[in-house]
Amino acid sequence: MIPADLALANIVNQTSTVFERQRPAYMTYQEHTHISVPSLGRSGDIDRSVAVRVSDDLAVMHDLPQGATRTGPAFPIIPSFNPFSWFTFTYPALIEPGGRINRGFSIDLKQGADWHFVVPAADPNVNGTIFYIPYWIPNYAPDATADRVHLSIAAGPDIGRGAIFPSGVTSDASNLASEIQFTENQGPTQISLDFAVQSGFWIVTHLHYESAAQAGPFTIKYAADTTFDQFAFPATAPDPQLQ
């Protein structure tokens, strides 16, 4: 197999290219989120149907089966999202005072430029070229094959404490990412994303997010797990508020 750094660059480049060329105008889907805070014995489920205008992440969200309607950024993230980009996110507390599940919980996602690595072309005057990424240290996982690339990635020495970096990537032979994990360097946050191609669009089908908060001397761990399904990609606005 090719060097792991080059394999990672190929996956990032192919995934970003597909994402940029084949992004839908609108999406509708359902999402099912389970929020848990084991140390407090608290958990809850949030089910919603969502219609979203992809260009600016404006969504109309209905609590299922017959609950409230909200507008704003898609909860908890928009499934048309390329994590191989300079994105940032913030989030409110999962648990409200009194131990209630925060049903307004959402990740405020700000998407930046997609990543593209410049890979040197073959040069007949050079015996060999070594491509490497200085800030991440990718290696093939034990189960990696030529048809299913699986990379485990460590933070390089220049990655600061608290920085989020891609710690695991899986793709098929097409170099399109199917699973991406992110880890907070020397911190508690872990993000896992599963992807699939639906109607020609590369989208998120599952999100797992876990982290921890400090409450006095105690560390409270929490997690949010979301499955997205029943996708449709209308060419025109599926809701008047998205026109």
C-alpha positions in Angstrom: 0.0 0.0 0.0 1.1 3.6 -0.5 2.5 5.6 2.5 -0.2 6.5 5.0 0.4 10.3 4.7 -0.3 10.0 1.0 -3.3 7.8 1.5 -4.8 10.4 3.9 -4.1 13.2 1.4 -5.9 11.3 -1.3 -8.9 10.6 0.9 -9.2 14.3 1.9 -8.8 15.6 -1.6 -11.3 13.1 -3.1 -13.8 13.7 -0.4 -13.6 17.5 -0.5 -13.9 17.5 -4.3 -17.0 15.3 -4.3 -18.6 17.4 -1.5 -18.0 20.6 -3.4 -19.3 19.3 -6.8 -22.4 17.4 -5.6 -24.0 19.4 -2.8 -27.8 19.5 -2.7 -29.9 22.7 -2.7 -32.4 21.4 -0.1 -32.7 18.4 2.1 -35.5 16.8 4.1 -34.9 14.0 6.6 -35.7 12.7 10.1 -33.2 12.5 13.0 -33.3 10.6 16.2 -31.0 11.8 19.0 -30.3 10.1 22.3 -28.7 12.3 25.0 -27.2 10.7 28.1 -25.5 11.9 31.2 -24.7 8.6 33.1 -23.3 10.2 36.3 -26.6 12.1 36.8 -28.7 9.2 35.7 -30.3 11.3 33.1 -31.1 10.6 29.5 -33.6 11.6 26.9 -34.6 11.3 23.2 -35.3 13.9 20.7 -36.9 13.0 17.3 -37.4 15.6 14.6 -38.3 16.0 11.0 -36.2 18.6 9.3 -36.2 20.6 6.1 -33.1 22.6 5.4 -31.7 25.1 2.9 -28.2 23.8 2.5 -26.5 27.0 1.3 -26.9 28.8 4.6 -28.0 26.0 7.0 -31.5 27.5 7.6 -33.7 24.7 8.9 -37.4 24.2 9.8 -37.6 21.5 12.5 -40.7 19.7 13.9 -40.5 17.8 17.1 -42.1 14.4 16.5 -44.7 13.2 16.7 -46.7 16.4 17.2 -44.5 18.8 19.0 -43.0 22.3 18.6 -41.6 23.8 15.4 -38.3 25.7 15.4 -36.2 27.5 12.8 -32.5 28.0 12.9 -29.3 25.9 12.1 -30.1 22.2 11.5 -30.0 20.2 14.8 -27.5 19.1 15.8 -25.6 19.5 12.6 -26.5 19.7 8.9 -25.9 16.3 7.3 -24.4 18.0 4.2 -21.2 18.7 6.0 -17.5 18.2 5.2 -15.5 17.8 8.4 -12.3 18.0 6.2 -12.6 21.7 6.5 -11.7 24.5 8.9 -14.9 24.3 10.9 -15.6 25.5 14.4 -18.5 24.6 16.7 -20.0 25.6 20.1 -22.8 24.0 22.0 -25.1 24.8 25.0 -25.5 22.6 28.1 -27.1 19.2 27.5 -28.8 19.2 30.9 -30.8 22.2 32.2 -31.1 23.2 35.9 -33.1 20.5 37.7 -31.8 17.8 35.4 -34.1 18.3 32.4 -32.8 17.4 28.9 -32.2 20.5 26.9 -34.5 19.9 23.9 -33.1 23.1 22.3 -29.6 21.6 22.3 -27.8 22.1 19.0 -24.2 22.4 17.8 -23.6 25.8 16.3 -21.5 24.8 13.3 -19.4 27.3 11.4 -18.0 25.8 8.2 -14.8 27.2 6.7 -12.7 26.3 3.6 -12.5 22.7 2.6 -9.0 21.1 2.8 -7.0 20.2 -0.3 -3.5 18.8 -0.1 -1.1 19.5 -2.9 0.4 16.1 -3.9 3.5 16.3 -6.0 3.2 14.9 -9.5 5.5 12.1 -10.7 8.8 13.3 -11.9 10.8 11.1 -14.3 14.0 12.8 -13.1 13.4 11.9 -9.4 13.9 8.3 -8.1 11.3 8.8 -5.4 9.1 11.4 -3.6 8.1 11.2 0.0 4.9 13.1 0.9 4.2 13.7 4.6 1.9 15.8 6.7 3.8 17.6 9.5 1.0 18.2 12.0 -0.6 14.7 12.0 0.9 11.3 12.2 -1.2 8.8 10.2 -0.6 5.0 10.2 -2.5 2.2 8.8 -4.8 0.4 11.3 -4.3 -3.4 11.6 -7.5 -4.1 9.6 -6.6 -1.8 6.7 -6.7 -3.3 3.2 -6.1 -2.0 -0.3 -9.9 -1.9 -0.8 -10.7 -0.5 2.6 -8.3 2.1 3.8 -8.4 2.6 7.6 -6.0 5.1 9.1 -5.3 5.8 12.8 -3.9 9.3 13.3 -2.0 10.8 16.2 -1.4 14.5 16.9 1.9 15.9 15.9 4.1 17.8 18.3 2.8 21.2 17.1 -0.9 20.4 17.8 -1.9 22.5 20.8 -3.8 21.3 23.9 -7.5 21.4 23.2 -7.2 21.4 19.4 -9.6 19.1 17.6 -7.9 16.8 15.0 -8.9 13.9 12.8 -7.9 10.8 14.7 -9.3 8.1 12.4 -10.4 7.9 8.8 -11.9 5.0 6.8 -12.6 4.9 3.1 -13.3 2.4 0.3 -11.3 2.0 -2.9 -12.8 5.2 -4.3 -11.0 7.3 -1.6 -14.3 8.7 -0.4 -14.5 8.8 3.4 -17.1 6.6 5.0 -16.1 7.1 8.7 -14.2 10.0 10.3 -13.3 10.4 14.0 -12.1 13.6 15.7 -10.4 13.8 19.0 -9.6 16.8 21.3 -5.9 16.8 21.9 -5.4 16.1 25.7 -9.1 16.7 26.2 -12.4 14.7 26.6 -14.2 15.5 23.3 -14.7 12.7 20.8 -16.7 13.1 17.6 -17.5 10.2 15.2 -19.2 10.6 11.9 -20.5 8.0 9.5 -21.2 8.9 5.8 -23.0 7.4 2.9 -23.9 8.4 -0.7 -27.6 9.1 -0.9 -29.1 10.0 -4.4 -25.6 11.0 -5.5 -24.8 13.2 -2.4 -22.2 12.4 0.2 -23.9 13.0 3.6 -23.7 12.3 7.3 -25.9 9.3 8.4 -24.8 9.1 12.0 -23.1 11.4 14.5 -21.7 10.4 18.0 -20.5 13.3 20.2 -19.2 12.9 23.7 -17.4 15.3 26.0 -17.2 16.3 29.7 -17.8 19.4 31.8 -16.4 20.4 35.1 -18.8 21.0 38.0 -16.8 22.0 41.0 -14.6 19.0 41.9 -16.7 16.7 39.7 -16.2 15.8 36.0 -19.6 15.1 34.3 -19.4 13.1 31.1 -22.2 13.3 28.5 -22.9 12.0 25.0 -25.3 12.8 22.2 -25.9 10.1 19.5 -27.9 11.0 16.3 -29.0 8.9 13.4 -30.3 10.6 10.2 -32.6 8.8 7.8 -35.5 9.2 5.3 -33.5 11.6 3.2 -35.0 13.4 0.2 -33.4 16.2 -1.9 -36.1 18.4 -3.4 -35.0 20.9 -6.1 -37.3 23.6 -4.7 -37.9 24.8 -1.2 -39.8 22.1 0.8 -41.1 24.7 3.2 -42.2 28.3 2.5 -39.8 29.6 5.2 -36.9 28.3 3.1 -37.7 30.2 0.0 
